Amino acid sequence: TFTVEEAVETIGFGRFHIMLFLIMGSTGVAEAMEIMLIAVVSPLIRCEWQLQDWQVALVTTMVFFGYMVFSIVLGLLADKYGRWKILLLSFLWAAYFSLLTSFAPSYIWFVFLRAMVGGGVSGHAQGEENRQIVAMCSCINPLLSLGKVFWLAGSLLIIGLASVVNPTIGWRWLIRIASIPGILLILVFKFIPESARYNISTGNVAAALATLQRIAKTNGAAMPEGVLREPTKERRGRFKDLIHPKYLRTTLQIWIIW
């Protein structure tokens, strides 16, 4: 028998991992553009709607409030319905509300719609297990570090676009252009498999095996011999575990750092 982790290690690094790295890394570009967008739009909406400082600050606050609330909701839904479905939903959600933001008739609508965008962006984290498929190959840790460049690229891209678009055709068109990367990523979702780890955890061994065989075929590698086995059933984590005396110090440290 063999586990999902053992299968990925046996298959090794190849074309599938490069493709997955580029697609999942590109989600960082789309995410950074949507988050950083407020920084380059705020001065313009301040003038257009005659906003006070606290009103401008509230826009950013609501984006991250939506991110915080929906990350919990989408995380629970991903555990129930699968990572792939929620990841796709989050991109559709974020792109839809981002486009709507460009037509916001008032400040209140703008704040509400950006909060919804934050909620959609929070769902991108559901692709983390696919990133971990790449991470299982310990020989490519430098490649994973390089993945951080995608967020930086998205941030620089939105700033560069703003310097050209804002003075010419306005901030509403900047928002529409910024939503394009997220829309394009939706088109390549067929290349992203459901997490084999998720499938095996739900007892769907056939689907997990199919994903691993797809990875092996793309890489031109062989699957390990034997039968894919389900992991030993363990009690799932609960929120109150975070404040258990054994983990409380670590929990508080992580919260403060974040």
Phi and psi in degrees as a GROMACS rama.xvg file:
@    title "Ramachandran Plot"
@    xaxis  label "Phi"
@    yaxis  label "Psi"
@TYPE xy
-151.488  156.804  PHE-2
-99.1829  172.892  THR-3
-60.3125  -45.1519  VAL-4
-61.7655  -41.8858  GLU-5
-66.0242  -36.7662  GLU-6
-65.1016  -44.7011  ALA-7
-63.2943  -40.6049  VAL-8
-64.5539  -39.6587  GLU-9
-67.663  -42.7671  THR-10
-62.2808  -41.1214  ILE-11
81.0814  179.615  GLY-12
-81.9633  139.637  PHE-13
-166.739  -157.512  GLY-14
-60.6558  -36.2201  ARG-15
-61.0029  -43.6094  PHE-16
-67.2333  -36.6533  HIS-17
-64.7714  -45.8581  ILE-18
-61.2526  -45.1174  MET-19
-65.7702  -39.0261  LEU-20
-61.1733  -43.8708  PHE-21
-68.6806  -41.026  LEU-22
-69.3463  -49.951  ILE-23
-69.7124  -31.9871  MET-24
-67.1681  -34.9284  GLY-25
-65.7762  -22.9373  SER-26
-62.5115  -28.6329  THR-27
-66.7631  -33.6913  GLY-28
-64.1382  -49.6302  VAL-29
-62.8346  -41.6297  ALA-30
-65.0162  -45.2145  GLU-31
-63.4486  -39.8014  ALA-32
-63.2673  -41.6474  MET-33
-69.6157  -38.5089  GLU-34
-73.2101  -43.8883  ILE-35
-77.809  -12.7621  MET-36
-56.2302  -39.1871  LEU-37
-60.735  -35.2711  ILE-38
-62.3045  -34.3118  ALA-39
-96.0191  -8.2565  VAL-40
-101.404  -28.6915  VAL-41
-51.8029  -46.353  SER-42
-60.1224  -30.2224  PRO-43
-79.0331  -41.8016  LEU-44
-71.9498  -26.3259  ILE-45
-59.6714  -44.1392  ARG-46
-72.9616  -41.6217  CYS-47
-65.2734  -40.2144  GLU-48
-109.212  9.58273  TRP-49
53.26  58.098  GLN-50
-90.2415  152.776  LEU-51
-89.421  169.74  GLN-52
-57.5357  -44.2371  ASP-53
-66.6859  -29.1423  TRP-54
-71.7012  -37.968  GLN-55
-66.1432  -43.3239  VAL-56
-64.4709  -32.5119  ALA-57
-63.1054  -30.7187  LEU-58
-59.9701  -51.1754  VAL-59
-63.0556  -41.0968  THR-60
-58.6993  -43.2591  THR-61
-71.1283  -30.8325  MET-62
-60.1368  -47.1112  VAL-63
-77.3016  -23.5634  PHE-64
-66.5811  -44.6377  PHE-65
-62.1006  -38.2719  GLY-66
-61.4158  -45.118  TYR-67
-65.4194  -48.2301  MET-68
-66.861  -49.5216  VAL-69
-74.792  -22.3983  PHE-70
-64.022  -33.8256  SER-71
-70.7415  -47.8307  ILE-72
-62.8856  -49.3554  VAL-73
-68.16  -30.8745  LEU-74
-63.4057  -42.857  GLY-75
-65.6704  -41.3351  LEU-76
-66.1446  -35.7732  LEU-77
-65.9436  -35.0504  ALA-78
-65.4386  -30.2445  ASP-79
-90.1071  -41.347  LYS-80
-111.023  -7.21222  TYR-81
111.119  151.098  GLY-82
-69.6623  -42.8318  ARG-83
-61.5083  -45.3589  TRP-84
-63.1682  -42.3939  LYS-85
-73.0123  -34.63  ILE-86
-63.7363  -44.493  LEU-87
-63.2666  -44.7464  LEU-88
-58.6439  -41.6324  LEU-89
-64.8447  -36.667  SER-90
-70.4646  -41.4569  PHE-91
-62.1929  -43.5953  LEU-92
-60.8062  -51.4405  TRP-93
-64.1701  -42.8994  ALA-94
-65.4155  -41.07  ALA-95
-62.8825  -50.8237  TYR-96
-73.3436  -26.9017  PHE-97
-65.781  -44.7444  SER-98
-62.9652  -40.0019  LEU-99
-62.7171  -34.4811  LEU-100
-58.3575  -34.8537  THR-101
-67.3586  -13.5037  SER-102
-108.491  10.2396  PHE-103
-55.7015  123.26  ALA-104
-82.44  -14.7627  PRO-105
-151.635  170.692  SER-106
-62.6148  -43.7252  TYR-107
-59.4237  -44.0706  ILE-108
-64.7056  -37.7981  TRP-109
-61.3676  -46.692  PHE-110
-61.8222  -46.3004  VAL-111
-61.7365  -46.5086  PHE-112
-67.4876  -36.1397  LEU-113
-69.5095  -32.2859  ARG-114
-62.5579  -38.9881  ALA-115
-66.5523  -37.0404  MET-116
-62.2097  -43.984  VAL-117
-58.0173  -38.5546  GLY-118
-62.8443  -41.5671  GLY-119
-67.6514  -41.569  GLY-120
-62.4118  -32.8735  VAL-121
-61.2569  -26.411  SER-122
-72.3532  -12.8481  GLY-123
-62.0012  -25.0877  HIS-124
-64.1916  -16.9693  ALA-125
-69.0352  -10.4341  GLN-126
-86.0399  5.87717  GLY-127
-60.3729  -35.8811  GLU-128
-67.3422  -30.8077  GLU-129
-68.4552  -34.0396  ASN-130
-64.7149  -34.1385  ARG-131
-70.5711  -23.9673  GLN-132
-59.9574  -40.4305  ILE-133
-69.2234  -40.0306  VAL-134
-65.7866  -24.8783  ALA-135
-62.5213  -24.4102  MET-136
-85.8958  96.2143  CYS-137
-62.6268  -18.1118  SER-138
-73.0894  -10.1672  CYS-139
-116.378  30.0591  ILE-140
-55.7604  -38.4458  ASN-141
-59.4505  -33.8138  PRO-142
-66  -38.0976  LEU-143
-66.1595  -39.0016  LEU-144
-63.771  -37.1067  SER-145
-62.7256  -25.3276  LEU-146
-60.1086  -24.6875  GLY-147
-65.1439  -20.2384  LYS-148
-65.0313  -26.8262  VAL-149
-61.2659  -43.0711  PHE-150
-62.6904  -44.3826  TRP-151
-61.3573  -40.9811  LEU-152
-62.5138  -41.4959  ALA-153
-63.5829  -40.5915  GLY-154
-64.7092  -44.8822  SER-155
-66.7399  -36.1202  LEU-156
-64.6048  -44.1141  LEU-157
-68.5078  -34.1465  ILE-158
-68.1226  -41.9445  ILE-159
-64.132  -43.3165  GLY-160
-62.5015  -41.9378  LEU-161
-60.9867  -37.4397  ALA-162
-66.3445  -22.8053  SER-163
-99.3765  -43.8889  VAL-164
-79.4531  -44.6532  VAL-165
-56.1607  -45.9167  ASN-166
-74.2406  -14.2858  PRO-167
-105.076  -68.5945  THR-168
-106.044  -2.95558  ILE-169
99.2122  166.893  GLY-170
-68.9516  -26.9081  TRP-171
-65.3549  -38.7672  ARG-172
-71.9417  -29.7602  TRP-173
-61.9712  -43.2595  LEU-174
-63.1545  -41.4101  ILE-175
-64.2195  -41.9494  ARG-176
-67.1163  -37.8452  ILE-177
-66.3206  -21.615  ALA-178
-81.7558  -11.5635  SER-179
-62.2657  -45.9162  ILE-180
-55.9587  -40.9159  PRO-181
-64.0225  -38.0179  GLY-182
-67.8984  -41.8416  ILE-183
-63.7356  -36.4866  LEU-184
-64.8078  -31.3021  LEU-185
-58.7981  -34.5296  ILE-186
-69.4424  -21.2321  LEU-187
-103.057  10.3641  VAL-188
-66.3825  -21.3242  PHE-189
-65.594  -18.5675  LYS-190
-86.0639  -8.16645  PHE-191
-97.1922  120.479  ILE-192
-82.858  160.014  PRO-193
-65.5628  146.864  GLU-194
-59.4194  123.477  SER-195
-63.3891  -34.4736  ALA-196
-64.5919  -39.8088  ARG-197
-65.4462  -46.064  TYR-198
-60.6557  -42.253  ASN-199
-68.7044  -31.4066  ILE-200
-71.0527  -23.5057  SER-201
-96.9017  4.94325  THR-202
86.7962  5.19943  GLY-203
-89.9561  74.5886  ASN-204
-65.6777  -38.2013  VAL-205
-61.0908  -43.4589  ALA-206
-67.4429  -39.9375  ALA-207
-62.9629  -42.5781  ALA-208
-64.6072  -39.6017  LEU-209
-62.4798  -39.6524  ALA-210
-64.604  -45.0708  THR-211
-64.1362  -39.1892  LEU-212
-65.6095  -35.8138  GLN-213
-64.335  -41.5824  ARG-214
-62.6944  -46.094  ILE-215
-62.4237  -41.9635  ALA-216
-64.0757  -44.0844  LYS-217
-63.3966  -37.282  THR-218
-82.5621  -10.3014  ASN-219
68.8857  33.7078  GLY-220
-117.392  169.756  ALA-221
-100.162  147.238  ALA-222
-76.7991  153.156  MET-223
-66.3385  154.662  PRO-224
-78.3909  151.996  GLU-225
110.607  -164.073  GLY-226
-115.898  135.696  VAL-227
-67.7528  126.575  LEU-228
-109.811  150.661  ARG-229
-76.8498  145.593  GLU-230
-70.8778  161.059  PRO-231
-64.2557  131.423  THR-232
-64.9401  127.788  LYS-233
-125.485  154.82  GLU-234
-65.3576  132.604  ARG-235
-77.3725  153.585  ARG-236
-67.6883  152.694  GLY-237
-128.873  158.175  ARG-238
-58.6256  -39.2511  PHE-239
-66.9921  -15.085  LYS-240
-64.1293  -28.8556  ASP-241
-65.2302  -28.7884  LEU-242
-105.849  13.3412  ILE-243
-65.809  141.795  HIS-244
-49.3813  -30.4422  PRO-245
-68.8371  -31.5697  LYS-246
-115.488  -5.23444  TYR-247
-57.6953  -44.5808  LEU-248
-61.1716  -45.2595  ARG-249
-64.4859  -41.688  THR-250
-58.88  -48.4994  THR-251
-64.0283  -40.1537  LEU-252
-61.5793  -44.999  GLN-253
-65.2616  -42.8001  ILE-254
-61.327  -43.2463  TRP-255
-65.411  -41.9474  ILE-256
-62.2595  -43.7618  ILE-257
